[in-house]
């Protein structure tokens, strides 16, 4: 899942990475160039640029070039690396091609396991979220509704894809002959947050790192840690530590800060769109962005979920960036307060806030949040279509085939997993010959048919294609 990222608000370059423009008071002129008569033509020569001593980010074309590098190369590379690392640490089974009884859950994040068994940082973060955020939410919902199922489902996400979240606990009880616990579909809150946030977090850090690289090589940006042509090692180390903290707390911190409301907004919007267009939940749970197909009872394609996917992307990316915008403004406000500087969250920068009443402060907070919503909407409403106009068609090659019956119930086109089928048949054959098979009869397993793997069913090998919910 991707997000368009808003240009960060202008910050003091010195605060960012120990760099500041070499020319503190650049002369007035056109673009990057030196002063000239307002009645004469601008001097657009390279020599004029060098004499101006203005940093690259002081001009629209310079900022564009920096953004193309920081977002298009560094941000994209870090996003891809973050996604790969996330899949490796949170989902790698190490037992490819196997199913549950053979260790299908080995290596995957399991929220039922204690902290001591979470064997990497991402699993540990997910467990912390499940324990200190998810559990209180679950207990609160249970206290309000009195329903365990409602409480469990409040902290479960994408249930049509992740059907056996607590399977290890379920299977252990089943094999031991103990009372079998109920299975609640969907992955946990911690699992969901880590999976939708970590790659964004990496992308934000990559983008910030790319901008700092541009400032590092820009000859017109003065470095605090370079004195008389030599590197001041203590100052350089201090700058590096401050920059690293900024990467984590400010640039990437915005992604973790909005993660909780973001996943619940997606959960709610998924439900609403699925009510209006049954079957969308199957598409959303697999991150297909509306690339799935609507089919009739005979399997003929009669439509798609493109519009639903575009609406979903438009709304959630807009809301996401409203949150990150508010986080950056709040971060700057707190940062200035901690440094003993004058700070105003809402209103004129030179506004006197020393004698504000509690009511006035509360009112300003509400106004600030409203302003963030309006600004985020203005920024993102025209920006997001450039994203979904390409993102939605990109997933068509692996879209699902979804049928909705006359009662509005949606189901997907599936085929039976052959490895599981052979295990079931072997178990039944052993029982028929009088042998005593170990354990209960294995489960039969059905797989979704995706567009890029669709083929006519081979009935000679008992590979039947049909609808399942």
N, C-alpha and C positions, 0 to 999 in steps of 0.2 A: 504494500500500500504506500502511495506517495502523497506528498503534499506540496503545493506551491508555497514558497516561503517569502514573506514580505521583506522588502528592504528594511534593514534595521534603521532606527532613528539615528540621526547624526550624533555621534559621541565625540568627546574630546580625544583626538588621536593619541595624546600623551597618556590618557587613562587606559587606552587599549593595550599597547604593547611597548611602552617606553619610547614611542616615536612621536615626533611632532614636526609640523611643516618647518622647513628651513627658513622660510620667509614669513614672519609673523603678521606683517601688514602688506599683503600683496597689492600691487598697484591696480587701479581700476582699468578695465579694458574689456575686450570681447573674448569670451572663452578663456583659454589658458594663457593669453598673450599679454605682453607688457602694455603700459599706458600709452595711449595715443590720443590724438584729438578726436572728440566725438563727431567732428565734421569730416574727418578723413578716413580712408580705408584702414582696416586692421592689418597689422604686419603678421602674416601667417607663415613666416619662415621658421626653420628649425633653430636658427640663431636667436630669434626673438623668444622662442620657448625656453631655451637654455638661460637666457638673461632674466626671464621672468621669475625663476626660482620657485615656481608654483608646483606643488605635488600633483601626481597623476590624478588623484581623486578630486581635484579642484575643478574639473571640467566634466561635462556630460559624457564626452567620448572616452575620457579616462576612466570614469566610473563604470561605464559600460564594459570596457575591456577588462577591468578588475572583476566585475561581476561574472562575466563569461568564464573567466578563469576560476574564481572562487566557487561559483555555483555549478557551472557546467562541467568542470573537471574535478576540482577537489571535493566539492559537496557530493557530486554523483559517485565518485570513487569511494568516499567514506560511507555513503548510504549503501552501496552494493556490498562493501566489506562488512558493514554492520548487519545486514540481512543474512549474509552467509554465516557469520559468527553466531548470530541468534539461532539459526536453524541447527548449527552444529551443537551448541550448548543446551538448547531447550528441546530439540526434537530428534536428534540422531539416535536411532535404535541400536545400531551396530549389529542388528539381526535382520537384514533386509530380506523381504520376501516371506517372512514368517508371520504367523498370526498369534493371537493372545496366549494360547497355551504353550507356545514355543518361545516365548520371551519377547513378544511384539512390543511390550511396554518398557523393556529394558532400555535405559538411557534417556527416556522421556521424563519431563518434569512431572512429578506426582505430588500434589499438595498435601496428600495424606501422610507423607513421610516426614519425620522430624527434621529439624535444622541440621543435625549432625549427618544426615544422609543426603543433603543437598550438596552435590560435589563440584559446583562451579559458581562463580559470582552471580550470573543471571538467575540461576535457580534459587540462590539465596535471597536475591532481591524479590523474586516472585513469592517466595515463602513468607518474607516479611510483610508484603502487601496483603497476602491472604490472611495472615495472622492478626495484624494490627489494624487493617482497614476492612478486609472482607468479613472477618468474623463479627466485628461489631455491627456491620450493616446487616448481616444475616440474623443476628440476635434481635436487632431492632425490628426488622420486618416480621420476625416470628412473634415478637411481643405485641405488635400492632394487629397482625392478621390472625394469629393463632394457628397458622398453617405452616407445617414444616416444608411442604413441597414449594409453597410460594417463597419461603425464606431461602431455600436452597437455590431455586431458580433465579432469585434476585442477584446472586453472585456467580451465575453460570452464563457463558457467552457462546454463541455460534453452535447451538445444540444440534442442528441437522448434520453438521460435519463431525463434531467431537461427541460421539454417542456414548462412549464408555470411559468417562473421565476417571472414575474411581474403580476401574476394573481390577486392579491388583488386590484391593481390599475385598471386592466381591468374589473374585476367584479363590482367594485364600479361604474364605469362609465356606464356599461351596465344596471345595476339595476336602476340608476338614470336617464337613458334615455339620457345621454350625449354622445358626439362623442367617440367611442370606440378606444383607442390607439392600435397601432400594438403590437403584441406579438413577442418578440425576444427570441428564444429558448436558453437554457443554463443557468448555474448559473454564478454569477458575478465573477469578478477578485478577489475581497476580499474574497468571499466565497470559491473559488477554492484554494487560497493560504493558508487560515486558515485550510482547510480540508486536504491538502496534507503535511502541515508543522508541525502542532501542535503535532502530535504523534511522529514525528521524533525529535522535540525539547525536548519532555519529555524523549525519549529514550537516547538522548545525555546527558541530565542531570543525568539520572539514571546510565549511564555508568561511568560518572565522579564521582558521589557519591560513587559508588561501589569501585572504585580505591582508593578513600580517606578512605573508611572504612578499606580496606586492609592495607593501610599505618598506620591507627590508631591502629590496633591490632598487627602490626609487631613490635616485641620487638627491632629490629635492626634499626628502624627509630626513630630518635630523634624528639621530638615535641618542638617547640619554646615556646609554652604556658605552658610547664611543667618545673618548676624550683625547684631543690632540692626536687623532689618527690611531689611537690604540684602544683596545677593548678593556674596559674596566670590569674585571671578572666579578667582583662582589655585586656591582650594580647589574651586570648581565644576569647573574643567578637570581637576584631579587626580581628583576623584570620577568624572567622565565617563570618563576613561581607565581607571580601575580597574574601573568597571562594564562597559565594553566588553570588557576582558580577561576578566572573569568570564563574560560572555555566551558568548564563544568557547571558553574553556578549561574552564569548569565546566558551564554549562547545555547548550551545544551539544557540548562536548567528550565528554560521555558517549556520544553517538550515534556519533562517529567511533571512540571507544575500543572499543566492542563490535562494530563493523561486521564485522571479519574473522571472529571466531568465529560471529557471527550468520549470515553468508551460507553458511558451511560447515555449520552446523547445519541450515539450510533445505535445502541440497543433499542432505545425508544423509537427512533426514526425507522429502523428496520421493521419494527412491529407495525407502525402506521402504514408504511408503504406496502407491506405484505397483506394488510387487510384490504387495501384498495386494489392491489394487483397480486392475487394469491400466487405463491410460488417464488416470489422475489427473495424470501428468506433463504432458500437453497442457494441462490446465486450469491447473495451477500455473504453468507457464512464461509464461502470459499474464496472471497475476495475477487470475484469475477467482474465487478463493476458494471453489471448489466449486460454482459456478453452472452448470456444464456438464451436458449430458444424456447418458444412456446409451441407445443405440438398437440395435435388432436388424438383421439383414441386409436387411430390407425397409424400414428407415428408421423403424420405429415406436418411439416413446419408451417405454422399459421401466424407467427409473429415472433417478437423478441422482447427483451427487458432493457433495451437501450435507454429509453426515456426514463425509466425508473432508476437506472444506474446513474444517469447524468444528474437527476434531481438529488439523489443521495450524495454524490460527490460535491455538487454545488453547495448544498446546505452544510455538510459536515466540515468541509474545508473553510468555509466562511466562518463558521462558529469557532473552529480550531484557532484561526488566526485572530479572531476577536480576543480569545483568551491569551495568546502569546503576546499580543500588543499590550494588554493590560498588565501582564507579568513584567514586561520590560520597563514600563512606566513606573510600576510599583518598586521594582528593583532599584531603579535610578533614584527614586524618592528616598528609600531606606538607606541607600549608599551615601547620599548626601547628608542625611540626618546623622548617620554614624560618624561621619567626618566633621560634624559640627558646622556644616554649611547650611545656608538658607535653602529650603526645599518647599515647593508648592505642588501638591498633587493635582489640584484643579484651580484654574484661574490664572491671572497674570503672574509671570515669574517673580515680579518684584512685590507681590501682594504681601501685606503684613498679616501674619497668621498667629502672632504671639498671644493675642487676647481672644481667640475664637472660643465660643462656647461648645459644649459637647454636641448640641443640636446642629450647630453650623458645621462642625467636623463631619458628622454623620451625613448631613446634606451634601457636602462636597464629595464624599465617597460615592454616594449614589449618583451624583452628576458625573463624576469621573468614570464610573462603570458605564453609564449611559453613553458618554462620549466615546469610550472604547468600542462599544457595540456599533455606534454610528460610523466611526472611522473604519473599523474592520469591515463593515458592510460596504462602504464606499470603495475601499481598496480592493476587496475580493470579488465583489459582484461582477465586474468586467474582467477580472483576471482569471477566475477559475474555468470559464468556458474554454480557454486555450489549453487547459489541462484535460478536461473530460472529452473534448472533441477528438482527441487522439487516444486517450486511455481506454475508453469504453470499447472502441473497435479492436483494440489490441488483444482483448481477451476472447474474442469470438472463436478463435481456433480451438479453445479448450472449454467452450461453454457447455452447460448441461442441457439436456432435453427434458422440459418440464411440462407435465400435463395437469390440467385442472378439471375435475369432474363436474357433474351437474350440481353437486352440493357445495362447490367452491373449495373442495379439498385438493391440495396440490400433491403431486407425487413425481418422482424422477424415473427416467428410463435407466434400468440397471441390468447387470448380468451376474450370474452366480460365480463366485470365486472357485476355480477348479481345484486348487490345492486343498481348500477347506472341504469341498465336496468329496474328494477322495478320502479324506480322513473320516468323514461321516459314514461313507459307504464301507470303509474298512472296519470301523467300529461295529456297524450293524452286521456285517458278514461274520465277524468274530462271535458276536452274540448268537447268531443263527446256527453256528456250528457247535454251540455248547460251551465255547470258551468264555472265560470271565474277563471282559474288557475292564481295564482300570478306569475308575472315575465314571462320571456321567457322560451321556452322549455329547460329543463336541457340537458347538454351534455351527450352523450354516451361515455363510457370509456372502453378502451381495455388494457389488462394486458399482459406483456410478459410471455411466457411459458418457465420456466427454467427446466433444466434436472431433478432436484430432485422433481419436482411436475408434471411431464408429466403423463397424463392419457388419455385414449380415451375420446372424447367429449360425453357428455350426451345430445343428441339432444332432449330428452323428456322434459328437463328443459330449452330449448332454449340456451344452453351454446355452442355456435358455435366456432370452432377453425379455424383460417385462417391467411393469411398474411396481415400485415399492415406495412406502412412505417412511 
